[in-house]
């Protein structure tokens, strides 16, 4: 809701600056309005300290406007959809994740500050489950069930997509559940992990990144990417399985982690070459039977 309100704010500023009015009729929206709004977003600064609005962020704002205008068209409030000829142009970007060494640094992070410890534990829990922030804080003991293999699994429904997810409970995630089982903040809420606001979460993660010497812009969502790459794909888990664990509806969504797959292919081929080399050395080695 907050993101829609931000988009609404930008639309109001654009209408005021471009059309010198505080409001417009829906029937007056046209293709020119849309491409003008796109151009406006690329140059707009709400305050001097704000950087440029990136292409993908601008596209998300236009996507929200499109959703509202298309709804108006379907409700027959307007006779034509001005977005028919407009195509959203998202730039594909590689997702950042923590390497094995960086993940070990976060695992080894210790602090006397309680809030930083909680944030670190939530981040690590996501790294070993692939769950998003909102899905983690909604977990309760009801979500821990015995799976088909007789081991504990997390079974839930993704808040964002309503897609059912089934995730085997890895030891590090299970250890954190045990750690917070009798914690005051989970005992009162009935949840598995303590709740903290997403905004504060990412702010505190910056402190942890600085303490661990991690230069990447550490965000909570990076934990989900780390699960997909460093924890699963890099250790030979097939991409189809990772896609299911992440709750993706399309395999193509998971394929944004192709860089890691390429690294795994490189490692596998190197192992194959090493085996070839060992076999050749074994064949070339003389035996007692042919020594004169």
N, C-alpha and C positions, 0 to 999 in steps of 0.2 A: 504493500500500500504506500509505503514511504517513497518507493521508486516511482510510482505513478504520480505522486504529488510533486516530485522533483521535475518530472517530464511536463506536468501541467504548468509549473512555474516557468519553465523555459518557453512553453508555447505562449503564455501570457506576455512575456517580455518580447518575444518575436513579433506578436500581433501589435503590440504597442509601438515598437520601434519601426517596423516595416509598414504597417497599415494605419498608424496614428489613431488607433481606437482601442478600447478596452475589451471589445468582444466582437465576434463575427457570427453570421449565420452559417450553419453547417452546409447549406446549399451553395454557399460561395467558395467552399474549399475546392481547389483544383490542383492539377499537376504542378503548376507554377508555385503554388503555396508550399507544396511538399519539398521541391528542390530548393526553394528559398530557405525553408526551415533547416534543411540539411547543411546549406552553406552557412547559415547563421550559427549553428552549433559548432562548426569548425573554427569559428573566430571568437565565440562568446567567452567572456570571463566574468564570473559573478563577483569576483574580488581580485585585487592585484596579485595576491599570492597564489591564486589558482592557476594551474598549468593548462595546457590545451586539452580540450575534450578529444579523446582518441576516436578513430574511425569506428571501432566496434562499440564504444559507449554511445556515440551519436546514433548508430544504427539501432541500438536498444531503445533509445528515446523515440525514434521514428517508429519502431516496431510497436511500442505501447500506444502511440497516437493512432497507428494503423488499426490496432485492435479495436479501439473505441469507435473510429470512423466506420470501419467495416460492420461493426455491430449496429450502428445507426442505419447503414444501408440495408442490412437484413431485417431491421425493424420497420423498413420503408419510411424512415424519416427523411431520407434523401433519395433521389431518383437514380443517381449514379455513384459509383465508388471511385473517388479520385486516385486511389492507390493501384488501380488495375495495371497501369503501365510502369509503376515504380517497382524496382527490384532492390531489395535489401542487399548490401554488399559488405558482408563480413569478411575480415581478413583472418586466414587460418594462422594460428600461432602455436608454437610448441609449448606444452604445459611444463612449468617448472616443478621440480620435485627434489627431494633430498637424496643425495648419494648415500651409499652404505656407510661411508666414513662420517658424513654429516649427521645421519640418523643416530650413529653411535655416540656422537657428541651430545645430542639432545638427550639420549637415554642416560648419559652420565652426568647430566646437569643436576646439581643439588642447590637448594636455596633455603635460607631460614625464613624467607618471606612466604607465607602460606598461599597467597593468591598465585604466585608464580609456580609453585608446586602443583596446584590444582590445574592450572593452564597447561603445564607440561604434560601432566597425566592425561588430560583430555586429548591433547594433540597426539600423544603416543597411542592412545586407544584408537583413534581414527586411523593412524598409520598401520595398525594391525587388524582392522576390521573393514576399512574402506568406507565407513559410514560418515555422512555429513554431520555438521554441528547439530542441526535441528533434529536429526534422527537419533543422535547419541543421547541428547538430553531428554528424549521422550521414552527411552528404554526403561523397562521395569523387569522384575524377575519373571513375569509372564512371557517375556520374549526369549528366555533361555529355555530351550527344550532339548530333548534327546533326539539326535538325528538318526538317519538310516544306518549309520555306522556304529551306533551305540555311544557316540561322543556328544558333547554339548555343542549346540548350534545356536546362533542368533537368528530368530525368525521374526520378521517385522514387515511393515509396508512403508516404502519410501514416502515421506511427507510431500515431496515435490511432485512426483510422478504417479503416486498411488500404485507403484509396481511392487509386488511381493518380493522380498529378498530373503535368501537363506545363506548364512555365512558360518562355516565351521569356526568355533571359538579357539583362536590360537592362544598358546600359553601366556604370552605377555599381556594380552587383553584380559584373560581370565584372572591373572594376578591383580590387575587394577580393579576388577569387579570385587574381588575378595578384600582388597585394601579399603574400599569405600563402603563395604557392606554395613558396618556399624557407625559410619560417619554421620555426624549430626545433620548435615545438609541433605543426605540421601535418606536417612531414617525418617525425617519429617516429610519429605516429598514423595517417598515411595519409589523413587527412581534409582537406577543403578549407578549413575554418575552425578556429581554435584553440578548444579546449573550456574552459569555465569553469562553475562550478556555478550553477544557476538562482538560488539564494538570494543568492549574492554578486552575480550579474548585476543583479538588481533593486535591491540595496543601492547598488551603484556608479552605477546609472542615476539615483538620487536626487541624487548628487553632480553628475552631468552636468546634470541639470535645473536645479539651483541655479546652476551656473556659467553656464548659458544663459538664466537669468531666466525659465524656464518654470514656471508655477504649478501646472500639472496634475500629478496623481500619476502620474509616468512609470513604466510597467512595460514589460517586454519584449513582452508581448502587445499593447501599444498599437501596436507597429510593424506588426503584421499588420493592425490596423484602419486604420492610416495608408496602407498599401498599397491597401486596398480603397476608401478614400475619396479622400485627397489625390492619390495617385499614379495611380489608374485611373479611378474613377467621375467624379471632378471634371474629368478630361481627356477625357471623352466615351466611355470604354470601356463598352459595354453591360453591364448587370447580369448577363445570362446568361453572358457571357464571364468576368466577375469571379468569378461563382459557380464556374465550372470551374477557374479559376486557384487559388482558395482550397481546392478539394477538397471543397466542400459537396455533400451528397447531395440537399439540397432548396433550391430557389430562395428559399423563405420564410426560410431561415437567413440568406441574403445580404441580404434586404430590411430587416434591422435598420439598414442604412445609408441608410434612406429620406430622412433629413434632408439628406444630401448630394445625393441625386437631386433633391429639391425645389429645392435651390440651383442645380443644373445646369439644371433646367427654367426657373427664373426668369431665368438668364443667357441661355438660348436664346431665350426669348420677348422679352427686351429687345433682343437682336440682331435678331429679326424685326421688332420695332417700329421699330428704327433704319433697317432696310432700307425699310420702308414709308414712313418719313418722307423718306428720300433720294429715293425714286421720286416722291413727291408734289411735292417741291421741283423735280425735273427736269421734271415735267409742267407745273407752273405757270410755269416760266422761259420768257419770251417768246423767239421766234426772229426772225431778220431778215425773214422772209417776212410777219409780221404786225405789223411796226413801221411806223407812218405818220409 
